[in-house]
Amino acid sequence: MSYATTLLAEAVSHVELPMPTWMYGVIALIVFIFLGVATFSYRDVANRHSAKASGQAAAEPGHGH
């Protein structure tokens, strides 16, 4: 192949991204923050109904950690 066909092939295969590359990082950061908030919202869920949990632990001896 000649040099001209190589340059032409590179020019044709170049694809423009739909947004700047740093925006992909921003979108990923926003997604991870959202997932972190969703995970954090489940913090201490087991202790919200401690009376109910302690009643079940007394009814089932040997069960629990």
N, CA, C and O of each residue as an XYZ file, in Angstrom:
260
protein
N       0.840     -1.184      0.000
C       0.000      0.000      0.000
C       0.884      1.246      0.000
O       1.965      1.280      0.588
N       0.388      2.236     -0.668
C       1.150      3.472     -0.717
C       0.824      4.331      0.505
O      -0.122      4.063      1.246
N       1.614      5.341      0.685
C       1.432      6.253      1.808
C       0.090      6.979      1.716
O      -0.542      7.218      2.745
N      -0.351      7.327      0.537
C      -1.615      8.042      0.352
C      -2.807      7.172      0.749
O      -3.740      7.667      1.381
N      -2.794      5.902      0.396
C      -3.915      5.031      0.776
C      -3.932      4.776      2.284
O      -4.997      4.612      2.879
N      -2.750      4.744      2.896
C      -2.690      4.581      4.348
C      -3.313      5.790      5.039
O      -4.101      5.638      5.972
N      -2.959      6.993      4.580
C      -3.541      8.199      5.160
C      -5.042      8.272      4.921
O      -5.796      8.681      5.804
N      -5.474      7.879      3.736
C      -6.897      7.887      3.422
C      -7.650      6.902      4.307
O      -8.749      7.213      4.767
N      -7.091      5.729      4.555
C      -7.736      4.732      5.407
C      -7.832      5.232      6.845
O      -8.834      4.985      7.517
N      -6.806      5.929      7.327
C      -6.856      6.475      8.674
C      -7.882      7.591      8.779
O      -8.564      7.707      9.798
N      -8.002      8.403      7.758
C      -8.945      9.515      7.787
C     -10.380      9.008      7.771
O     -11.249      9.601      8.410
N     -10.641      7.929      7.057
C     -11.996      7.393      6.961
C     -12.387      6.697      8.262
O     -13.548      6.767      8.664
N     -11.447      6.027      8.929
C     -11.786      5.261     10.115
C     -11.859      6.116     11.380
O     -12.228      5.604     12.436
N     -11.521      7.390     11.301
C     -11.579      8.271     12.470
C     -13.037      8.561     12.829
O     -13.823      9.003     11.991
N     -13.374      8.304     14.081
C     -14.744      8.528     14.546
C     -14.722      9.619     15.603
O     -13.952      9.551     16.560
N     -15.556     10.607     15.431
C     -15.654     11.698     16.392
C     -16.533     11.272     17.560
O     -17.613     10.717     17.363
N     -16.066     11.534     18.772
C     -16.848     11.193     19.961
C     -18.003     12.177     20.114
O     -17.885     13.329     19.696
N     -19.112     11.747     20.703
C     -20.272     12.635     20.824
C     -20.096     13.739     21.860
O     -20.873     14.693     21.883
N     -19.069     13.621     22.729
C     -18.823     14.659     23.728
C     -17.342     14.624     24.094
O     -16.643     13.672     23.747
N     -16.859     15.641     24.785
C     -15.440     15.633     25.170
C     -15.126     14.444     26.079
O     -15.992     13.946     26.799
N     -13.881     14.006     26.031
C     -13.503     12.799     26.776
C     -13.648     12.980     28.280
O     -13.977     12.017     28.972
N     -13.417     14.175     28.813
C     -13.525     14.381     30.254
C     -14.966     14.232     30.740
O     -15.186     13.971     31.922
N     -15.946     14.390     29.860
C     -17.353     14.237     30.256
C     -17.680     12.785     30.592
O     -18.564     12.538     31.412
N     -16.996     11.823     29.987
C     -17.208     10.420     30.337
C     -16.807     10.179     31.795
O     -17.475      9.431     32.509
N     -15.728     10.806     32.229
C     -15.320     10.709     33.619
C     -16.317     11.350     34.562
O     -16.579     10.822     35.643
N     -16.883     12.495     34.161
C     -17.889     13.178     34.986
C     -19.135     12.318     35.119
O     -19.702     12.204     36.206
N     -19.560     11.716     34.024
C     -20.744     10.852     34.068
C     -20.486      9.644     34.959
O     -21.353      9.262     35.746
N     -19.307      9.040     34.847
C     -18.972      7.900     35.709
C     -18.951      8.319     37.170
O     -19.427      7.575     38.027
N     -18.411      9.490     37.473
C     -18.376      9.984     38.855
C     -19.783     10.188     39.398
O     -20.055      9.839     40.547
N     -20.673     10.743     38.600
C     -22.054     10.949     39.031
C     -22.742      9.611     39.293
O     -23.470      9.472     40.276
N     -22.519      8.631     38.427
C     -23.122      7.307     38.614
C     -22.613      6.663     39.894
O     -23.399      6.095     40.652
N     -21.300      6.741     40.150
C     -20.741      6.141     41.354
C     -21.220      6.853     42.617
O     -21.444      6.204     43.640
N     -21.379      8.166     42.563
C     -21.919      8.897     43.715
C     -23.355      8.462     43.975
O     -23.733      8.243     45.126
N     -24.157      8.334     42.928
C     -25.535      7.885     43.088
C     -25.582      6.491     43.696
O     -26.375      6.245     44.605
N     -24.748      5.574     43.213
C     -24.718      4.220     43.757
C     -24.228      4.213     45.204
O     -24.700      3.414     46.013
N     -23.290      5.089     45.532
C     -22.825      5.201     46.915
C     -23.913      5.698     47.844
O     -24.048      5.204     48.963
N     -24.695      6.676     47.390
C     -25.813      7.181     48.199
C     -26.870      6.097     48.378
O     -27.422      5.942     49.468
N     -27.150      5.354     47.326
C     -28.131      4.262     47.436
C     -27.642      3.192     48.405
O     -28.432      2.663     49.186
N     -26.358      2.869     48.366
C     -25.799      1.888     49.299
C     -25.813      2.425     50.719
O     -26.139      1.694     51.655
N     -25.467      3.683     50.891
C     -25.432      4.297     52.219
C     -26.825      4.371     52.839
O     -26.958      4.369     54.063
N     -27.863      4.437     52.008
C     -29.223      4.535     52.540
C     -29.661      3.253     53.240
O     -30.610      3.276     54.025
N     -28.991      2.145     52.973
C     -29.307      0.888     53.640
C     -28.530      0.702     54.947
O     -28.620     -0.352     55.576
N     -27.779      1.705     55.348
C     -26.977      1.638     56.563
C     -27.882      1.499     57.782
O     -28.838      2.257     57.942
N     -27.583      0.548     58.622
C     -28.253      0.338     59.897
C     -29.740     -0.015     59.744
O     -30.532      0.278     60.640
N     -30.124     -0.627     58.644
C     -31.521     -0.993     58.422
C     -31.955     -2.089     59.389
O     -33.105     -2.093     59.828
N     -31.073     -3.009     59.727
C     -31.426     -4.128     60.603
C     -31.773     -3.654     62.010
O     -32.539     -4.319     62.708
N     -31.235     -2.541     62.430
C     -31.485     -2.059     63.790
C     -32.677     -1.117     63.889
O     -32.957     -0.612     64.976
N     -33.372     -0.868     62.823
C     -34.530      0.026     62.884
C     -35.688     -0.609     63.625
O     -36.505      0.090     64.223
N     -35.762     -1.917     63.589
C     -36.832     -2.635     64.267
C     -36.208     -3.571     65.295
O     -36.368     -4.789     65.213
N     -35.505     -3.006     66.251
C     -34.750     -3.828     67.186
C     -35.675     -4.639     68.089
O     -35.314     -5.749     68.483
N     -36.865     -4.119     68.433
C     -37.776     -4.884     69.279
C     -38.272     -6.123     68.546
O     -38.392     -7.196     69.139
N     -38.552     -5.978     67.292
C     -39.003     -7.108     66.491
C     -37.878     -8.136     66.331
O     -38.124     -9.340     66.400
N     -36.663     -7.672     66.121
C     -35.531     -8.570     65.947
C     -35.204     -9.304     67.242
O     -34.858    -10.486     67.216
N     -35.310     -8.612     68.371
C     -34.998     -9.279     69.636
C     -36.075    -10.301     69.985
O     -35.769    -11.314     70.614
N     -37.314    -10.067     69.599
C     -38.388    -11.047     69.827
C     -38.183    -12.294     69.013
O     -38.467    -13.390     69.496
N     -37.701    -12.172     67.796
C     -37.426    -13.333     66.953
C     -36.224    -14.092     67.473
O     -36.195    -15.321     67.406
N     -35.234    -13.387     67.990
C     -34.043    -14.064     68.508
C     -34.401    -14.887     69.738
O     -33.833    -15.958     69.951
N     -35.340    -14.397     70.552
C     -35.732    -15.156     71.744
C     -36.577    -16.365     71.351
O     -36.518    -17.398     72.017
N     -37.359    -16.251     70.283
C     -38.217    -17.360     69.862
C     -37.423    -18.470     69.205
O     -37.841    -19.627     69.255
N     -36.305    -18.163     68.597
C     -35.500    -19.167     67.904
C     -34.125    -19.256     68.566
O     -33.193    -18.573     68.142
N     -33.988    -20.086     69.594
C     -32.675    -20.171     70.259
C     -31.639    -20.795     69.322
O     -31.943    -21.693     68.537
N     -30.432    -20.301     69.427
C     -29.365    -20.809     68.583
C     -29.325    -20.181     67.219
O     -28.452    -20.501     66.412
N     -30.266    -19.279     66.942
C     -30.299    -18.626     65.647
C     -29.775    -17.201     65.819
O     -30.115    -16.526     66.790
N     -28.982    -16.763     64.914
C     -28.454    -15.406     64.963
C     -26.956    -15.415     65.103
O     -26.326    -16.462     65.245
N     -26.401    -14.224     65.059
C     -24.948    -14.141     65.106
C     -24.534    -13.244     66.236
O     -23.341    -13.035     66.453
